[in-house]
Amino acid sequence: MMNVVKKTLRLCFYLLPFWLLSTNANAGQPKYDLSHGGAGLSRSFSYTVTSEIATLDYVTTSKQLKWQPHYKDNLNLGITDKVYWFRHSFSLYGSHEQSVIFEVSYPLLDDLEIYIEHQGQLFSYQLGDLQRFGSRPIKHRFFLIPFTITPNENVKFYARLKTSSVMIFPVKLWRTSDFTERNQINTLILGAYFGLMALLFVYVSSCGVITRKRVYGYYLGYITSMTLLLCNLSGLSFQYFWPNSVWWNGQSSIFLLYVIVFFGILFSKNLLNINHAYPRFNIALCYLVAGVAIMAAVSLSLPYELILAPTIYFSLACCVLGLFVGYLRVKDGLEVAKFYSVAWGGALFGGLVLVATKISLVPFNWFTEHALMFGISFEILCLSFAIAKSLQIERKEKLQLKDSLMKHLANAKETLEQQVHQRTAELEEANNKLMQSAITDALTGVANRRRLDEFLDVEYARAVRFNYPICLLMIDVDFFKKVNDDYGHQVGDTCLKSVAARITAEITRIGDLVARYGGEEFCIVLPYAQELDGAVIAEKIRFSIAAHPILTNVGAIELTVSIGVAGHQPDSNMPLTQLELADKALYIAKKNGRNQVVTASEMGNRRSIN
């Protein structure tokens, strides 16, 4: 037993150095899990500066190079003309080969060489916007490299970069499926933005054609050149507009910046009416416009790296000048200048973030990459409001002038119209009172017999046409003659008013009619009601009157009513027939002892029983 233990310890002692060596070999090498999205490689890069003639063999073998580690999320080295080399080693988690994409999400790099060493093979890629767009491995606005990686095996990544713009090198590793999904979302956002710009272009063009004002032409030139610049910065121009023109792709951004300043100054002069407010300053702006036009032409012949920084600072200075002019016009009380000043503030914010990104003051990320787009979008929106406000003010002034010229005539016309309207209203009121009195029972306030006859004719014709039922209720106050004989007609009138009020309170549907049929008799017409529905309402009316005595000046008087109900599907001869049926049902109710409801169908049953 002791021999086995000694042999085991001796074997562990011999294997320990090999285990330590393998541990040190893999120490510090990242291992990425792509199942939760892309992995940022830039934060683990090491980089060094070399001469332009340095090759991959020299970089990988030389011991004189000083490699500096980089631990931040974004790699931004500012504006430089030096040659940088980057390196990184990593592996992936997983059990199967993975189809991945290396993404360099900054499209303004000039000369980019990428080398990937995997499973003993070296793969090289020549990228950058100094190459024709069609030479890219994947036709995309960013630099993309498709690759297949075996998990748990070491991958070495090298890159050589030289650019005349900002040295920003954001590299991310994606699974192909994840990148496709993310790319669709980004494409949708960009499509929505440029779609809105296209709609705004059509709107401004229409306004310019209709009003024939120069300010719309200047604004159109401004938003067009601004949209093209954003296309340049996002790599869309090189992809769709001039994929074979490498020279123009490099020079167009500077040229478009001058064009933006050119149209921005002309637009501001016209919108803020500088010519009338500050004539001398307007002359200075005219000279500035001419100078900008000359600088735009000269920019096409100068190297990009030479004029990039001066152009950016000059554009920011013009933006500050626009804010200053807007502030002056706000102090003058110009309403449009408020929108204008806020708009230029948004543009200045986007420009400052862009400059801060270029000179490495702020990190390069999704927000700073799109800050200019956000600022310009806000600016264009505010300027659109400013133009709309300008049109509104102009239209208001024209309306005020027109109103002042026609004020006397309008006052006279208004006085005459008021008199005519007053006389017409009085006449209509008198006619309404006359018509109402002609169809209303003066004592009870319900419809009279005339109104009942007219309503029956119209409602039965409609019921025949649209095939719906009608139910009639005939109501008679029991022993009402005795009330008149014992207490007088004034008390009888009071009782009739109360009975009519209680009947009306139970009829809640719109379209039903309560009418005084004559004397102490009332008739109720219920369209769209069957006989059974009418019987339910009739019982409510009977109970309401019988349960509560009527208060008069001679005391409380108890009254009851008898009700006949007739419901039928009408035909052209039905009004009189149904009234007769309801009246006969009422007669049976009175004959059977009063204070009850009898329906026409019950009346037939009682006859057969009798």
C-alpha positions in Angstrom: 0.0 0.0 0.0 2.8 2.4 0.9 4.5 1.7 -2.5 1.4 2.8 -4.4 1.2 6.0 -2.4 4.9 6.8 -3.1 4.5 6.1 -6.8 1.4 8.4 -7.0 3.2 11.3 -5.2 6.3 10.8 -7.5 4.0 11.1 -10.6 2.3 14.3 -9.4 5.8 15.7 -8.7 6.9 15.1 -12.3 3.7 16.5 -13.8 3.6 19.6 -11.7 6.1 21.7 -13.9 4.1 20.8 -17.1 0.9 21.9 -15.4 2.4 25.2 -14.3 3.8 25.9 -17.8 0.4 25.3 -19.4 -1.3 27.5 -16.8 1.2 30.4 -17.5 0.8 30.0 -21.2 -3.0 30.6 -21.0 -2.9 33.2 -18.3 -4.4 36.5 -19.3 -5.8 35.2 -22.6 -9.5 36.0 -22.8 -12.1 33.4 -23.6 -15.4 34.7 -25.0 -18.9 33.4 -24.8 -20.9 34.7 -27.8 -24.2 33.1 -26.7 -25.3 36.4 -25.1 -24.3 38.8 -27.9 -21.1 40.3 -29.4 -17.8 40.5 -27.5 -15.7 43.7 -27.6 -12.2 42.8 -28.5 -10.8 46.4 -28.4 -10.7 46.5 -24.6 -8.1 43.7 -24.5 -5.9 45.0 -27.3 -2.2 45.8 -27.1 -0.9 48.4 -29.5 2.4 49.9 -30.6 3.7 52.5 -33.1 5.9 51.4 -36.0 7.3 52.7 -39.2 5.3 52.5 -42.4 7.5 49.7 -43.7 7.0 47.4 -40.7 5.7 44.0 -41.7 3.7 41.3 -39.8 6.9 39.1 -39.5 8.7 42.0 -37.9 5.9 42.9 -35.5 5.4 39.3 -34.3 9.1 38.6 -33.8 10.7 41.9 -32.8 11.6 42.4 -29.2 12.3 46.1 -29.6 8.7 47.1 -29.9 6.9 48.3 -26.8 3.4 47.0 -26.7 1.0 49.0 -24.6 -2.1 47.3 -23.1 -5.6 48.8 -23.5 -8.3 48.2 -21.0 -11.1 50.7 -21.9 -14.2 49.7 -23.8 -13.4 51.9 -26.8 -10.0 52.4 -28.5 -9.6 56.1 -29.5 -6.1 57.5 -30.2 -7.3 60.8 -31.6 -6.1 62.5 -34.8 -2.7 61.1 -35.8 -0.7 60.2 -38.9 1.3 57.4 -37.3 1.2 53.7 -38.2 -0.3 51.6 -35.4 -0.2 47.8 -34.9 -2.7 46.0 -32.7 -2.7 42.5 -31.4 -4.9 40.2 -29.4 -5.2 36.5 -28.6 -8.4 34.8 -27.5 -10.5 31.6 -27.7 -14.2 30.8 -27.6 -16.4 28.7 -25.4 -18.4 26.0 -27.1 -18.3 22.5 -28.5 -18.9 23.1 -32.2 -17.4 25.3 -34.9 -18.9 28.8 -34.9 -19.5 31.0 -37.8 -18.5 34.5 -36.6 -18.1 38.0 -38.0 -15.3 40.5 -37.0 -16.9 44.0 -37.1 -14.9 47.2 -37.2 -17.8 49.7 -36.6 -16.0 52.9 -37.7 -16.3 53.4 -41.5 -13.8 56.3 -41.9 -10.5 54.4 -41.6 -8.2 54.8 -44.6 -5.7 51.9 -44.6 -6.5 48.8 -42.6 -4.8 45.4 -42.8 -6.1 42.6 -40.6 -4.3 39.2 -40.0 -6.0 36.3 -38.3 -4.0 33.2 -37.3 -6.0 30.1 -36.5 -5.1 26.4 -36.6 -1.7 27.1 -38.1 -3.1 29.1 -41.0 -2.8 32.9 -41.6 -5.6 34.8 -43.2 -5.0 38.4 -44.4 -7.5 41.1 -45.3 -6.9 44.5 -47.0 -9.6 47.0 -45.9 -10.2 50.7 -45.5 -11.9 53.4 -47.5 -8.9 53.8 -49.8 -10.1 50.5 -51.4 -13.0 50.2 -53.7 -16.2 49.3 -51.9 -16.7 46.2 -54.0 -13.4 44.7 -52.7 -14.8 44.2 -49.2 -15.5 40.6 -48.0 -19.1 41.7 -47.1 -20.8 44.6 -48.8 -21.6 46.6 -45.7 -21.0 50.2 -44.5 -18.7 48.9 -41.7 -15.7 46.7 -42.2 -16.8 43.0 -41.7 -14.8 39.8 -41.9 -16.6 36.4 -41.9 -14.7 33.7 -40.2 -15.1 30.2 -38.8 -13.5 29.5 -35.4 -13.1 26.2 -33.6 -13.9 26.6 -29.9 -11.2 26.3 -27.2 -8.5 26.8 -29.8 -6.2 29.9 -29.8 -6.9 32.7 -32.3 -4.4 35.4 -32.9 -5.6 38.8 -34.2 -3.2 41.4 -35.7 -4.1 44.7 -37.3 -2.2 47.5 -39.0 -3.9 50.8 -39.2 -3.0 54.2 -40.7 -5.6 56.9 -41.3 -5.7 60.6 -42.0 -8.8 61.1 -39.8 -9.3 60.0 -36.2 -7.7 56.8 -35.0 -10.8 55.0 -33.7 -10.6 51.2 -33.8 -13.8 49.5 -32.3 -13.6 45.8 -33.0 -16.4 43.4 -32.0 -16.8 39.7 -32.5 -20.3 38.4 -33.3 -22.0 35.2 -34.1 -23.3 35.5 -37.6 -27.0 35.1 -36.6 -26.7 37.7 -33.8 -25.0 40.2 -36.1 -27.7 39.8 -38.7 -30.4 40.5 -36.2 -28.6 43.6 -34.8 -27.9 44.9 -38.3 -31.6 44.7 -39.2 -32.5 46.8 -36.2 -29.8 49.4 -37.0 -30.9 49.5 -40.7 -34.5 50.0 -39.6 -33.4 53.0 -37.4 -31.3 54.6 -40.2 -34.1 53.9 -42.7 -36.7 55.7 -40.4 -34.4 58.7 -40.0 -33.6 59.1 -43.6 -37.2 58.5 -44.5 -38.2 61.4 -42.3 -35.6 63.5 -44.0 -37.0 62.6 -47.4 -40.5 63.6 -46.2 -39.2 66.8 -44.9 -37.4 67.4 -48.2 -40.7 67.0 -50.1 -42.6 69.2 -47.6 -40.0 72.0 -47.9 -39.9 71.7 -51.7 -43.7 72.0 -51.8 -43.7 75.1 -49.6 -41.0 76.7 -51.8 -42.9 76.0 -55.0 -46.1 77.4 -53.5 -44.7 80.5 -51.7 -41.8 81.2 -54.2 -39.6 82.4 -51.3 -35.8 82.0 -51.2 -35.7 81.0 -47.6 -37.2 77.6 -48.5 -34.5 77.1 -51.2 -31.7 77.8 -48.7 -33.3 75.5 -46.1 -33.6 72.8 -48.7 -29.9 73.1 -49.6 -29.1 73.0 -45.9 -31.0 69.8 -45.0 -29.9 68.1 -48.2 -26.2 68.7 -47.6 -26.6 67.9 -43.9 -28.2 64.6 -44.7 -25.4 63.7 -47.2 -22.8 64.5 -44.5 -24.5 62.1 -42.1 -24.6 59.5 -44.9 -20.8 60.0 -45.3 -20.1 59.7 -41.6 -22.1 56.5 -41.3 -20.5 54.9 -44.4 -23.8 54.9 -46.4 -22.6 57.3 -49.1 -19.6 55.1 -50.0 -21.9 52.0 -50.1 -24.7 53.4 -52.2 -23.8 56.7 -53.9 -20.1 56.5 -55.0 -18.7 53.0 -54.2 -16.0 53.3 -57.0 -14.9 56.9 -56.3 -12.3 56.6 -53.5 -11.0 60.2 -54.0 -14.5 61.8 -53.7 -15.4 59.6 -50.7 -12.3 61.0 -48.9 -12.9 64.7 -49.9 -16.7 64.9 -49.8 -17.1 65.2 -46.0 -15.0 68.4 -45.9 -16.7 69.8 -49.0 -20.1 69.1 -47.6 -19.2 70.8 -44.3 -18.5 74.0 -46.2 -21.7 73.6 -48.2 -23.7 73.3 -44.9 -22.1 76.5 -43.6 -22.9 78.2 -46.9 -26.6 77.4 -46.9 -26.8 77.8 -43.1 -25.7 81.5 -43.3 -28.0 82.3 -46.2 -30.9 80.7 -44.5 -30.2 82.5 -41.2 -30.0 85.9 -43.0 -33.3 85.4 -44.7 -35.2 83.9 -41.8 -34.1 86.4 -39.2 -34.4 89.3 -41.6 -30.8 90.5 -40.9 -30.9 92.9 -43.9 -33.4 95.2 -42.2 -32.4 94.7 -38.6 -28.6 95.0 -39.0 -27.6 96.3 -42.5 -23.8 96.5 -41.7 -23.7 93.1 -40.2 -25.6 91.8 -43.2 -22.8 93.0 -45.5 -20.2 91.2 -43.3 -22.3 88.0 -43.7 -22.3 88.4 -47.4 -18.5 88.5 -47.5 -18.4 85.5 -45.2 -20.7 83.6 -47.6 -18.4 84.4 -50.5 -15.4 83.3 -48.4 -17.1 80.0 -47.6 -17.8 79.3 -51.2 -14.1 79.9 -52.1 -13.0 77.6 -49.2 -15.4 74.9 -50.4 -13.8 74.9 -53.9 -10.3 75.0 -52.5 -11.0 72.1 -50.1 -11.3 69.7 -53.2 -7.6 70.2 -54.0 -6.1 70.1 -50.5 -5.2 66.9 -48.5 -7.9 65.7 -46.2 -5.6 65.5 -43.1 -4.5 69.1 -43.6 -7.9 70.7 -43.6 -9.9 68.4 -41.4 -9.2 70.1 -38.0 -9.5 73.7 -39.3 -12.8 72.9 -41.1 -14.3 71.4 -38.0 -13.3 74.3 -35.8 -14.5 76.8 -38.4 -17.9 75.1 -38.6 -18.2 75.2 -34.8 -17.3 78.9 -34.9 -20.1 79.6 -37.4 -22.5 77.6 -35.2 -21.6 79.9 -32.3 -22.1 82.9 -34.5 -25.5 81.6 -35.5 -26.4 81.3 -31.8 -25.2 84.9 -31.2 -27.3 86.3 -34.0 -30.3 84.4 -32.8 -29.8 85.8 -29.3 -29.8 89.4 -30.7 -33.0 88.8 -32.7 -34.6 87.3 -29.6 -33.8 90.5 -27.7 -35.4 92.4 -30.6 -38.6 90.5 -29.9 -38.6 88.4 -33.0 -40.8 85.3 -32.2 -39.1 83.1 -34.8 -35.6 83.7 -33.3 -36.6 81.6 -30.2 -37.0 78.4 -32.3 -33.9 79.3 -34.3 -31.7 79.7 -31.2 -32.8 76.5 -29.7 -32.2 74.7 -33.1 -28.6 76.0 -33.3 -28.0 75.0 -29.7 -28.9 71.4 -30.7 -26.5 71.5 -33.7 -23.7 73.0 -31.5 -24.2 70.2 -29.0 -23.9 67.5 -31.6 -20.9 69.2 -33.2 -19.1 69.5 -29.8 -19.6 65.9 -29.0 -18.3 65.0 -32.5 -15.1 67.1 -31.9 -14.7 65.7 -28.4 -14.8 62.2 -29.9 -12.3 63.1 -32.5 -9.7 64.5 -30.0 -10.3 61.6 -27.5 -12.0 63.7 -24.8 -15.0 61.4 -24.8 -15.2 57.7 -25.6 -16.4 56.5 -29.0 -19.7 54.6 -28.3 -23.2 54.3 -29.8 -24.3 57.7 -28.3 -21.3 59.7 -29.4 -21.3 58.0 -32.8 -24.9 59.3 -33.4 -24.7 62.5 -31.3 -24.4 64.6 -34.4 -27.4 62.9 -36.0 -29.4 63.5 -32.9 -28.3 67.2 -32.7 -29.0 67.8 -36.4 -32.4 66.1 -36.2 -33.3 68.3 -33.3 -32.1 71.3 -35.1 -34.0 70.5 -38.3 -37.1 69.9 -36.3 -36.8 73.3 -34.5 -36.0 75.1 -37.8 -39.1 73.6 -39.3 -41.1 75.0 -36.4 -39.4 78.3 -37.0 -40.4 78.4 -40.7 -44.0 77.4 -39.7 -44.0 80.2 -37.1 -42.7 82.7 -39.7 -45.5 81.7 -42.1 -48.0 82.0 -39.3 -46.8 85.5 -38.4 -46.9 86.6 -42.0 -50.4 85.3 -42.5 -51.5 86.9 -39.3 -50.2 90.3 -40.5 -52.0 90.0 -43.8 -55.2 89.0 -42.0 -54.9 92.0 -39.7 -54.5 94.3 -42.7 -57.5 92.9 -44.4 -59.5 93.1 -41.2 -58.6 96.8 -40.7 -59.7 97.6 -44.3 -63.1 95.9 -43.9 -63.7 96.7 -40.2 -66.4 99.3 -40.8 -68.3 97.2 -43.3 -68.0 94.1 -41.0 -69.5 96.1 -38.1 -72.4 97.3 -40.1 -73.1 93.8 -41.5 -72.7 92.3 -38.0 -75.3 94.8 -36.6 -77.8 94.0 -39.3 -77.2 90.3 -38.9 -77.8 90.5 -35.2 -81.1 92.3 -35.7 -82.2 89.8 -38.3 -81.1 86.9 -36.1 -82.9 88.4 -33.1 -86.2 88.8 -35.1 -85.8 85.3 -36.5 -85.2 83.8 -33.1 -88.3 85.6 -31.7 -90.4 84.3 -34.6 -89.1 80.8 -34.3 -89.7 80.8 -30.6 -93.3 82.0 -31.1 -93.8 79.3 -33.8 -92.4 76.6 -31.5 -94.7 77.7 -28.7 -97.7 77.6 -31.1 -96.7 74.2 -32.5 -96.1 72.8 -29.0 -99.5 74.1 -27.7 -101.2 72.6 -30.7 -99.9 69.1 -29.9 -99.8 69.3 -26.1 -102.6 68.8 -23.6 -102.8 72.1 -21.7 -103.8 70.5 -18.4 -101.5 67.5 -18.0 -98.6 68.5 -20.2 -98.5 65.2 -22.2 -99.4 64.9 -25.9 -103.0 65.5 -26.9 -105.3 63.5 -29.1 -104.1 65.3 -32.3 -100.5 64.5 -31.6 -101.5 60.8 -30.8 -103.2 60.4 -34.2 -100.3 61.9 -36.1 -97.8 59.7 -34.2 -99.8 56.5 -34.7 -100.0 57.1 -38.5 -96.2 57.7 -38.8 -95.1 55.0 -36.4 -97.4 52.3 -37.9 -96.2 53.1 -41.4 -92.6 52.8 -40.2 -93.4 49.5 -38.3 -95.0 48.0 -41.4 -92.0 49.0 -43.5 -89.3 47.8 -41.1 -91.4 44.9 -39.6 -91.2 45.6 -35.8 -94.0 45.3 -33.2 -96.0 48.1 -31.4 -97.8 47.8 -28.1 -100.6 50.1 -27.0 -101.8 50.8 -23.5 -105.2 52.3 -22.7 -105.5 53.7 -19.2 -108.7 54.9 -17.4 -108.8 56.4 -13.9 -111.3 54.3 -11.8 -114.4 56.2 -10.4 -113.0 59.5 -11.5 -116.5 61.0 -11.9 -117.0 60.5 -8.2 -113.9 62.5 -7.5 -115.3 65.4 -9.6 -118.7 65.1 -7.9 -117.4 64.9 -4.3 -114.4 67.4 -4.5 -115.0 69.5 -7.5 -113.3 69.9 -10.9 -110.3 71.7 -9.6 -109.3 68.8 -7.3 -110.1 66.5 -10.3 -107.7 68.5 -12.4 -105.0 68.1 -9.7 -105.6 64.4 -9.7 -105.3 64.1 -13.5 -102.0 66.1 -13.4 -100.6 63.7 -10.8 -101.7 60.6 -12.7 -100.1 62.0 -15.9 -96.9 62.7 -14.0 -96.7 59.2 -12.6 -97.4 57.6 -15.9 -94.7 59.7 -17.6 -92.2 58.8 -14.8 -92.6 55.1 -15.8 -92.0 55.7 -19.5 -88.3 56.1 -19.8 -87.5 55.0 -23.4 -86.8 57.6 -26.1 -89.4 57.2 -28.8 -92.3 56.1 -26.6 -95.4 58.5 -26.4 -97.8 59.3 -23.6 -101.0 61.1 -24.7 -104.3 62.1 -23.1 -106.9 60.2 -25.0 -109.8 62.2 -23.6 -111.3 63.0 -20.1 -109.6 60.6 -17.6 -108.3 58.3 -20.3 -104.6 58.1 -21.4 -103.0 56.2 -24.2 -99.3 55.0 -24.4 -97.6 53.9 -27.6 -94.6 51.6 -27.2 -92.7 50.9 -30.5 -90.5 47.9 -30.6 -92.4 46.3 -27.6 -94.2 43.0 -27.4 -97.5 42.7 -25.5 -95.7 41.1 -22.6 -93.4 44.1 -22.3 -96.3 46.4 -22.4 -98.0 44.4 -19.6 -95.0 44.8 -17.4 -94.9 48.6 -17.8 -98.7 48.7 -17.3 -98.4 46.9 -14.0 -95.7 49.4 -12.9 -98.0 52.3 -13.7 -101.0 50.6 -11.9 -98.9 50.0 -8.8 -97.3 53.5 -8.8 -100.8 55.1 -8.8 -102.5 52.7 -6.4 -99.7 52.5 -3.8 -99.4 56.2 -3.1 -102.5 58.5 -2.5 -102.6 61.8 -4.4 -102.1 64.9 -2.2 -104.6 67.7 -2.9 -105.8 70.8 -1.0 -108.7 68.7 0.4 -106.4 65.9 1.6 -105.1 62.6 0.3 -107.2 60.9 -2.4 -106.7 57.3 -3.2 -107.0 56.5 -6.9 -106.6 53.4 -9.0 -106.4 52.8 -12.8 -107.5 50.0 -15.1 -105.3 49.3 -18.1 -105.9 47.5 -21.3 -102.8 46.3 -23.3 -102.7 45.3 -26.9 -99.5 44.2 -28.7 -99.3 43.1 -32.3 -97.1 43.0 -35.4 -98.7 45.8 -37.4 -100.1 45.8 -40.9 -101.5 48.7 -42.9 -105.0 48.4 -41.2 -103.7 48.0 -37.6 -103.8 51.4 -35.8 -107.6 51.5 -35.3 -107.9 47.8 -34.8 -105.2 47.8 -32.1 -106.7 50.8 -30.4 -110.0 48.9 -30.4 -108.3 45.8 -28.9 -106.7 47.9 -26.2 -110.0 49.6 -25.4 -111.8 46.2 -25.2 -109.1 44.9 -22.9 -109.6 48.1 -20.8 -113.3 47.4 -20.7 -112.7 43.8 -19.4 -110.4 45.2 -16.7 -113.1 47.6 -15.5 -115.8 44.9 -15.8 -113.7 42.5 -13.7 -113.4 44.9 -10.8 -111.0 47.6 -11.9 -107.5 48.3 -10.6 -106.0 45.7 -12.8 -104.2 45.1 -16.1 -105.7 43.0 -18.9 -104.0 42.1 -22.2 -105.7 41.4 -25.5 -104.4 37.9 -25.5 -105.9 37.3 -22.0 -109.1 38.8 -23.1 -109.4 36.1 -25.8 -108.7 33.4 -23.3 -111.3 34.8 -20.9 -113.9 34.8 -23.7 -113.2 31.2 -24.5 -113.4 30.3 -20.8 -116.6 32.2 -20.4 
